[in-house]
Every structure is written in structure tokens, then in C-alpha cells.
């Protein structure tokens, strides 16, 4: 079913899984079940391959994207917890974290 939806043949889907690019849910019988996120990821992989990356390059791009998302969540978390200074409390302004450090 995933092969039909994405246009990627089943053998390539197995290769993507072997490389760790996909982690489909497995039923008790061993059938692969792909979530909407996995189907989107298959599309990302196909796009990256189409522009000339090999699987190692695709793996690196996906790793860097995941790291970027993790770092952005951390920045957002830190911004939300930045302590107010006394002058901020007097003026009613919220303090801000300078992303440059």
C-alpha cells in the first residue's frame, strides 16, 4: 500500500528501513504499517534522491534536520523560561533571550 501511495517500490522501502531512514510499525505477523509521518518522510527521501543525493547524503540531511528541530525546541524552551530582570518587572516588559548569546 505504501509503495502505491508514494510511488516508491517495496524493495526500496525495505532498503530505506535497513538504512534506518524509516521505522514502520510492525504487526504481529510482520507486516509493515507506515504512519502519515513515515509516508511524508518517504516523499522527502524521494525528493532528496531526485536532486542527486545518495542514501548516505539523504541520511545526513535527515539527521541534520532532526538536530535542527531539536535545537529549535530547546531555544523555544529557554526563551519561555528566561528570567525577568527587575527593570523588566517595573516596566511590564517580558525579558528576551538574545539568540546570539
C-alpha positions, 0 to 999 in steps of 0.5 A: 500500500505504501509503495502505491501511495508514494510511488516508491517500490517495496524493495526500496522501502525495505532498503530505506528501513535497513538504512534506518531512514524509516521505522514502520510499525510492525504487526504481529505477523510482520507486516509493515504499517507506515504512519502519515509521518513515515509516508511524508518522510518517504516523499522527502527521501524521494525528493532528496534522491531526485536532486542527486543525493545518495542514501548516505547524503539523504541520511545526513540531511535527515539527521541534520534536520532532526538536530535542527528541530531539536535545537529549535525546541530547546531555544523555544524552551529557554526563551519561555523560561528566561528570567525577568530582570527587575527593570523588566518587572517595573516596566511590564516588559517580558525579558528576551533571550538574545539568540546570539548569546 
